[in-house]
Amino acid sequence: MLNDSKVTANIPAADIERARSFYADKLGLTPAQENPGGLIYTTAGGTTFFLYQTEYAGRAGHTIAQFHVPDVRAEVEDLKAKGVTFEHYDMPGVTWDGDVASMGDMGHGAWFKDSEDNILCIDDDVVPA
């Protein structure tokens, strides 16, 4: 049953229009659909997430969504050029090269916050063997 289902991330926004601008201007994403509850994004890679307005945005304190990319460093540089600021976390076994974390067999990752203070991650599309 659930094994055959799709999962959609839900990303909270305190200000839906501010979030829409961030996702468009900084991440290059445009909603595929809009409804009274919020904005639905679908990427060419098959990711779907729902951006909705709530007073509880940015309170999770952990990564709420990950974008799997073929080249973390290139994506970091592209996002930095658009004004995205990256976060650094003290995690056991992780080494940093600028804003990119090397996590051994788990590959590479980089974390940033959206306009609503939600923590998002970009990481390797395929984890190295």
Helices and strands as residue ranges (DSSP letters): G 2-4, E 9-13, H 16-25, E 33-35, E 38-42, E 48-53, E 63-69, H 72-81, E 86-87, E 95-97, E 100-102, G 104-106, E 108-113, E 119-124
